Amino acid sequence: MSRFNDRTEDVTAPAAAAGTPATPGASTPGPTLTADRTTPETADRTAPEAAGPGAGQAAGQTAGQTRAEPHAAVASAHPRATLAVTSAATALALMTYTAPAVTLVDTAAALHTAPSAQAWLLNGTPLGLAAVLLVAGSLADDHGRRRLFVSGTLALALTTLLGALATTTWQFTLARVAQGAASAALLASSLGLLVHAFPTPRGRLHATGVWGAFVSGGIALSPLLSGALPGWRPVYVLLGAATLLVAAVAPRVLTESRSPRGGRPDLPGAAAFGAATVALIAALTLGRDGWLRAPVGLLLLASVALLALFVLVERRVATPMIDLSLLRDPAFVASSAGGLVTGLAVIGLFSFLPTVLQKALGLSPMDTAWLFLLWSGLSFVVALQARRLAGRVPTRVQLALGFVLHAAGVLTLLGSVGAGSWHRMLPGLAAAGIGSGLLNAALPLLAVESVPAARAAMGSGAQQTLRYVGSCAGVALTIAIATGTGGGLARGTDLAMAVSAGLALVGAAAVLGARRKRPLVSSD
């Protein structure tokens, strides 16, 4: 039997008229509804290999083990509404994430943030994301994807509003960390909801493509919003209010789904992994002031020890947060590597580059937003249209191509800051924007292809965890190189760009090298 046969129920329940979440774990015996239910070994696998000669036999073996609620036939009654709500919430989460990008100078001045602490203004949200995403993915699959999505969206709205009230650096940073944790619940559960709402490979391809485009859309709109409003505080008020509206609509249109494995939540694993992530990101952020300082070394050692403890816990618990056997699957490795390198090479550089342009070229926040719209706008359009590549270009190749285009675009940017010319940046921003769009379209599809459909939220959480760990490292690395290299900001920025391009090329090679060595579905 396949090693991906979870032997778990995929319990679904229709959304109640009043929008009340279904009771966790509720299930009544009934006939298998094959029209709306698929097994992890057939249509729940979006990879083409799942449709091999043995797929029908695998489906027959699993059908007798699968139970669904009598009303599961309406589980996907609102697929378009599900796509709209999850995409809108994802865009708002990314807008909140990138809000400080063009307002960092004003925010730091208002909060009296020292230059050495400005990385925390950027790294607060990715810290919360990285620490909670993997936990959120497992909780969503086991205890309800709609429940976690609604809770995360509501929490994001409230913490974003709290961020607008911050008066000190640490108040703002803590609010940003909380925003990251809330965004983790939202992002990890959204792909699980889409996998359930779109059970066919074609529908899932469309849904993940739109979802990925809204990732790019959120990144594109945030700088424009931040530059257009008078000050940085109104940005968070408006984003908080919009997210609150989505949280109010979500329970009425989303259908609850879960794949309970039984047993208790993996609290020891969650605590170990969360602490390890916080220690690692804290070390990376503090490292820009000196990598050989004692606090940095102690935090790095603590992170390694806690990760070792996490692996030990995951090997022993009945319901681990992540199935460590997936690390032997090349598709999962490619997905994880893609997320990590996207954070390191792409998010890390483009989170700090707007600040560089404001300081070195004297651009206003609004001028910076319009300039970067070329990058983020192309990313949105390309991600939305990338589904047309399905069947022609493998997802893994699309991901590698995105990294290569990012590297080419960034190398084209070399010298533009020193020349004081934003015009010279246009070709590079265009090429990097196309690459970013390919990445944002390929990553969510690869995340759900690389794990059983019943573990879709976990697969998304694992990939995005590494994506935001990478972004924290990338931001810290970019700031350290750009501001700590002799020769001024222009020379330091060129070096940071070269490093970003090199990392992207390494990522392309790693993704292409992770070839599947065995079929995803195998029979006894």
KAQUIKA-V806651 format. One record per residue. RES is the residue in one small letter. PHI is phi as a letter, one per 20 degrees, with the letter a starting at -180 (* if undefined). PSI is psi in degrees with one decimal (none if undefined). OMEGA is omega in whole degrees, -180 to 180 (NA if undefined). Layout:
BEGIN
res-><RES;RES>
phi-><PHI;PHI>
psi-><PSI;PSI>
omega-><OMEGA;OMEGA>
END
This chain:
BEGIN
res-><m;s;r;f;n;d;r;t;e;d;v;t;a;p;a;a;a;a;g;t;p;a;t;p;g;a;s;t;p;g;p;t;l;t;a;d;r;t;t;p;e;t;a;d;r;t;a;p;e;a;a;g;p;g;a;g;q;a;a;g;q;t;a;g;q;t;r;a;e;p;h;a;a;v;a;s;a;h;p;r;a;t;l;a;v;t;s;a;a;t;a;l;a;l;m;t;y;t;a;p;a;v;t;l;v;d;t;a;a;a;l;h;t;a;p;s;a;q;a;w;l;l;n;g;t;p;l;g;l;a;a;v;l;l;v;a;g;s;l;a;d;d;h;g;r;r;r;l;f;v;s;g;t;l;a;l;a;l;t;t;l;l;g;a;l;a;t;t;t;w;q;f;t;l;a;r;v;a;q;g;a;a;s;a;a;l;l;a;s;s;l;g;l;l;v;h;a;f;p;t;p;r;g;r;l;h;a;t;g;v;w;g;a;f;v;s;g;g;i;a;l;s;p;l;l;s;g;a;l;p;g;w;r;p;v;y;v;l;l;g;a;a;t;l;l;v;a;a;v;a;p;r;v;l;t;e;s;r;s;p;r;g;g;r;p;d;l;p;g;a;a;a;f;g;a;a;t;v;a;l;i;a;a;l;t;l;g;r;d;g;w;l;r;a;p;v;g;l;l;l;l;a;s;v;a;l;l;a;l;f;v;l;v;e;r;r;v;a;t;p;m;i;d;l;s;l;l;r;d;p;a;f;v;a;s;s;a;g;g;l;v;t;g;l;a;v;i;g;l;f;s;f;l;p;t;v;l;q;k;a;l;g;l;s;p;m;d;t;a;w;l;f;l;l;w;s;g;l;s;f;v;v;a;l;q;a;r;r;l;a;g;r;v;p;t;r;v;q;l;a;l;g;f;v;l;h;a;a;g;v;l;t;l;l;g;s;v;g;a;g;s;w;h;r;m;l;p;g;l;a;a;a;g;i;g;s;g;l;l;n;a;a;l;p;l;l;a;v;e;s;v;p;a;a;r;a;a;m;g;s;g;a;q;q;t;l;r;y;v;g;s;c;a;g;v;a;l;t;i;a;i;a;t;g;t;g;g;g;l;a;r;g;t;d;l;a;m;a;v;s;a;g;l;a;l;v;g;a;a;a;v;l;g;a;r;r;k;r;p;l;v;s;s;d>
phi-><*;f;f;e;f;f;l;c;e;d;e;c;b;f;f;f;f;e;n;e;f;f;f;g;m;f;a;c;f;a;f;f;e;f;f;d;d;c;e;g;e;c;f;f;e;e;f;g;f;f;e;f;g;e;f;f;f;f;f;f;f;e;g;f;e;e;d;c;f;g;e;f;f;d;f;d;f;c;f;f;f;f;f;f;f;f;f;f;f;f;f;f;f;f;f;f;f;e;g;f;g;d;d;g;f;f;f;f;f;f;e;l;e;f;g;f;d;f;f;f;f;e;e;f;f;f;f;f;f;f;f;d;g;f;f;f;f;f;f;f;f;e;c;p;f;f;g;f;f;f;f;f;f;f;f;f;f;f;f;f;f;f;f;f;e;f;c;c;f;f;f;f;f;f;f;f;f;f;f;f;f;f;f;f;f;f;f;f;f;f;f;f;f;f;f;f;f;c;f;e;g;f;f;f;f;f;f;f;f;f;g;f;f;f;f;f;f;f;f;f;f;g;f;f;f;f;f;e;e;f;o;e;f;g;f;f;f;f;f;f;f;f;f;f;f;f;f;f;e;g;f;e;d;e;d;f;b;b;c;f;d;n;n;e;f;e;f;f;f;f;f;f;f;f;f;f;f;f;f;f;f;f;f;f;f;f;f;f;e;p;f;e;f;g;g;f;f;f;f;f;f;f;f;f;f;f;f;f;f;f;f;f;f;f;f;d;f;f;c;f;f;c;f;f;f;f;f;e;e;g;f;f;f;f;f;f;f;f;f;f;f;g;f;f;e;e;f;g;f;f;f;d;g;g;f;g;f;f;f;e;d;m;f;f;g;f;f;f;f;f;f;f;f;f;f;f;f;f;f;f;f;f;f;f;e;f;f;f;e;g;n;d;c;g;g;f;f;g;f;f;f;f;f;f;f;f;f;f;f;f;f;f;f;g;n;f;f;f;f;m;c;f;f;f;e;f;f;f;f;f;f;f;f;f;f;f;f;f;f;f;e;f;f;f;f;f;f;e;f;e;c;f;g;f;d;f;f;f;f;f;f;f;f;f;g;f;f;e;f;f;f;f;f;f;f;f;f;f;f;f;f;f;d;d;e;f;o;n;f;f;f;f;f;f;f;f;f;f;f;f;f;f;f;f;f;f;f;f;f;f;f;f;f;e;e;f;e;b;f;f;d;c;d;f>
psi-><154.0;144.8;-9.8;5.3;104.5;-19.1;40.6;162.9;143.2;94.0;126.1;152.4;141.4;149.5;134.6;156.5;-33.8;0.1;18.7;131.8;147.3;155.4;129.6;135.3;2.2;134.1;136.6;141.5;142.8;174.9;149.5;127.0;86.7;-18.3;-29.4;-2.6;139.0;156.2;159.2;-16.4;-2.3;-109.3;-16.5;-9.9;118.8;-10.3;142.5;-26.0;-21.2;-15.7;31.0;-179.8;-29.3;2.0;-40.9;-41.9;-40.9;-39.3;-40.5;-36.6;-32.3;-24.8;-38.1;-18.4;-10.2;130.5;145.2;159.3;154.2;-26.3;15.7;-14.2;-21.6;13.4;-31.2;35.8;-24.0;57.3;-40.2;-39.4;-38.6;-44.6;-41.5;-46.0;-46.2;-37.1;-41.2;-44.0;-39.6;-42.7;-42.0;-37.7;-42.0;-32.0;-41.3;-41.2;-43.6;1.9;-39.3;-6.2;-46.5;-3.7;11.1;-40.7;-49.0;-40.7;-45.3;-38.0;-42.2;-34.1;2.7;46.6;127.6;151.0;-36.4;-17.6;0.0;-24.8;-29.2;-30.4;-31.9;-33.7;-4.0;-51.6;-47.0;-27.2;-48.8;-39.5;-51.4;-35.6;-27.4;-19.5;-47.3;-40.6;-44.2;-39.0;-45.7;-40.5;-39.0;-45.8;-38.9;-34.8;1.1;115.7;-40.5;-42.2;-47.0;-36.0;-48.3;-42.8;-43.5;-40.2;-42.5;-43.6;-38.1;-41.8;-46.2;-42.7;-28.8;-40.9;-37.4;-36.2;-33.0;-20.5;-3.4;142.1;-8.1;165.0;-43.3;-32.9;-44.9;-42.0;-42.9;-38.8;-38.7;-38.4;-43.7;-37.3;-38.5;-42.9;-42.0;-41.1;-32.6;-44.7;-40.4;-49.7;-42.4;-39.6;-23.0;-42.5;-35.4;-40.8;-39.6;-39.2;-38.7;-39.7;-25.3;85.3;-16.9;150.7;-40.1;-44.4;-38.6;-36.4;-45.3;-45.7;-46.1;-30.2;-45.1;-44.3;-44.8;-35.5;-35.4;-23.5;-48.8;-38.1;-40.8;-41.0;-33.8;-39.9;-31.8;-48.0;-37.6;-43.6;-44.6;-37.0;-26.1;-30.5;151.3;87.4;165.7;-25.5;-44.5;-26.8;-46.3;-32.4;-46.4;-43.5;-40.5;-42.0;-41.9;-40.7;-36.0;-37.1;-43.4;-39.6;-31.9;-33.2;-33.9;-46.5;-22.0;-19.4;-19.1;146.5;133.5;142.6;150.2;162.7;73.1;135.8;-5.8;169.1;177.9;157.5;147.8;71.5;-42.6;-41.8;-41.1;-43.1;-43.6;-45.3;-43.0;-44.2;-39.1;-41.5;-44.1;-43.7;-41.9;-46.5;-36.7;-41.6;-42.6;-36.7;-41.9;-21.1;-23.9;-19.2;4.1;111.8;-16.1;4.9;149.6;-45.1;-37.8;-46.8;-42.0;-39.8;-39.8;-43.0;-40.7;-38.9;-44.1;-44.2;-41.7;-35.6;-39.2;-40.4;-39.7;-45.9;-42.3;-43.2;-43.9;-28.1;-18.9;-28.1;155.6;-34.9;79.0;155.6;-35.2;135.7;107.4;-20.2;-20.3;-22.8;-14.3;-4.0;120.7;-32.8;-41.1;-38.6;-42.5;-42.4;-45.3;-43.8;-38.5;-43.1;-44.4;-47.5;-33.0;-43.0;-46.8;-51.3;-40.5;-60.1;-41.4;-46.1;-49.0;-6.1;-30.5;-19.9;-39.2;-37.8;-39.2;-44.2;-35.5;-37.6;-42.2;-37.0;-7.7;23.1;147.4;163.6;-38.0;-40.6;-40.3;-40.7;-43.7;-37.2;-44.2;-9.1;-28.7;-44.8;-54.5;-33.1;-44.2;-36.6;-42.6;-47.9;-44.8;-42.8;-36.8;-31.8;-6.3;-19.6;-19.7;-15.3;-10.8;133.9;-14.5;-41.0;120.3;149.3;-41.5;-39.9;-39.1;-41.0;-45.8;-40.2;-38.2;-42.5;-41.0;-42.7;-37.6;-46.3;-43.9;-43.0;-43.2;-39.4;-30.7;-26.0;-14.6;132.2;-13.0;-36.2;-44.4;-32.4;-11.6;26.4;114.6;-20.1;-36.1;-15.0;-15.7;-48.5;-40.7;-40.9;-36.2;-48.2;-43.5;-33.1;-40.9;-43.1;-42.0;-38.4;-41.6;-39.3;-46.5;-24.0;-37.6;-36.4;-49.6;-35.3;-42.3;-32.4;-41.2;-21.6;-28.0;-1.6;162.8;147.4;-31.6;-16.7;27.0;-42.7;-35.9;-43.8;-42.1;-43.0;-40.8;-46.3;-45.2;-27.3;-50.0;-31.7;-43.3;-25.1;-44.3;-38.2;-38.3;-46.5;-39.8;-42.2;-48.3;-41.6;-43.4;-45.5;-42.0;-43.0;-44.9;-36.6;-13.6;4.2;134.1;142.6;-0.7;173.4;-37.6;-45.7;-40.6;-38.7;-40.1;-41.7;-40.3;-38.2;-42.0;-40.0;-42.5;-43.7;-41.7;-42.7;-39.5;-40.8;-37.5;-40.5;-41.1;-43.2;-39.5;-41.7;-43.6;-29.7;-16.9;74.9;141.3;123.8;-9.5;156.0;151.7;-27.7;124.2;144.8;162.9;none>
omega-><-179;175;178;178;-173;-175;178;178;170;-172;179;178;180;177;179;-177;-180;179;-179;180;178;179;-178;174;-178;179;177;-179;179;180;177;-177;-173;-180;-177;-178;175;-178;-178;-175;179;-171;177;172;-178;180;-179;-177;-176;-177;-178;-176;-177;-175;-179;178;179;180;179;180;-175;-174;-179;-180;-173;175;178;178;-179;-177;-178;-180;179;-176;-180;-176;-178;-177;-179;177;177;179;-179;-176;-179;179;179;179;178;178;179;177;179;176;177;180;-174;-177;-178;-171;-179;179;-176;-179;-179;-180;179;179;-179;-178;-180;-178;178;180;-179;-178;-176;177;179;178;178;-172;-180;-178;177;175;178;178;-175;-177;-169;-171;-177;177;-178;179;180;178;-180;-180;-174;-169;174;-178;178;-179;-178;180;-179;179;180;180;178;179;178;179;-176;-179;176;176;177;178;179;-178;-176;179;178;180;-175;175;-180;-179;179;176;179;176;179;176;178;179;178;178;179;178;-180;-174;-178;-177;-175;179;175;177;-179;177;178;-177;-179;-173;-178;179;-179;178;-179;177;178;-175;-179;177;178;180;178;178;179;169;178;180;178;178;-179;-175;-174;179;179;178;-178;-180;-176;-176;-179;-180;-176;-178;178;179;-178;176;-179;179;178;180;179;179;177;177;178;179;179;-178;-170;-177;-177;-175;-179;178;180;175;178;176;-173;178;-175;180;-177;175;-178;-178;177;178;179;-180;-179;-178;179;180;179;-179;179;180;-180;-177;176;179;-180;-179;179;-175;-179;177;179;-175;-177;178;-176;-179;180;179;180;179;178;177;178;180;179;-180;-179;176;176;177;179;179;179;179;-177;179;-173;-175;-178;-178;-177;176;180;178;-175;178;178;180;177;-179;-177;-180;179;178;178;178;-178;179;178;178;-178;-176;175;177;-178;-169;-172;-176;-179;-179;-173;172;-176;-177;177;178;178;-177;178;-179;-173;-176;179;180;174;177;-179;177;178;180;-180;179;-178;174;177;179;-175;179;176;178;180;-177;-178;179;-179;-177;-174;179;178;178;-178;-179;179;-179;178;-178;-179;178;177;179;179;179;177;178;-180;179;176;-180;-180;180;-178;178;177;-179;-176;178;-176;179;179;179;180;-175;176;179;-179;-177;-171;180;-180;178;179;-180;179;178;177;178;179;178;177;179;-177;176;-175;-173;-180;178;179;179;-178;176;-170;179;173;-178;179;179;-175;-180;177;178;177;-180;-180;-179;-176;174;180;178;-176;167;177;-179;177;178;-179;178;180;-179;-179;-180;-179;-179;-175;-175;-175;-180;177;180;176;-175;-178;180;178;179;176;179;178;177;179;178;178;179;179;178;179;179;175;178;179;180;-179;-179;179;-180;-179;-178;178;-176;179;180;179;-178;179;179;-179;NA>
END
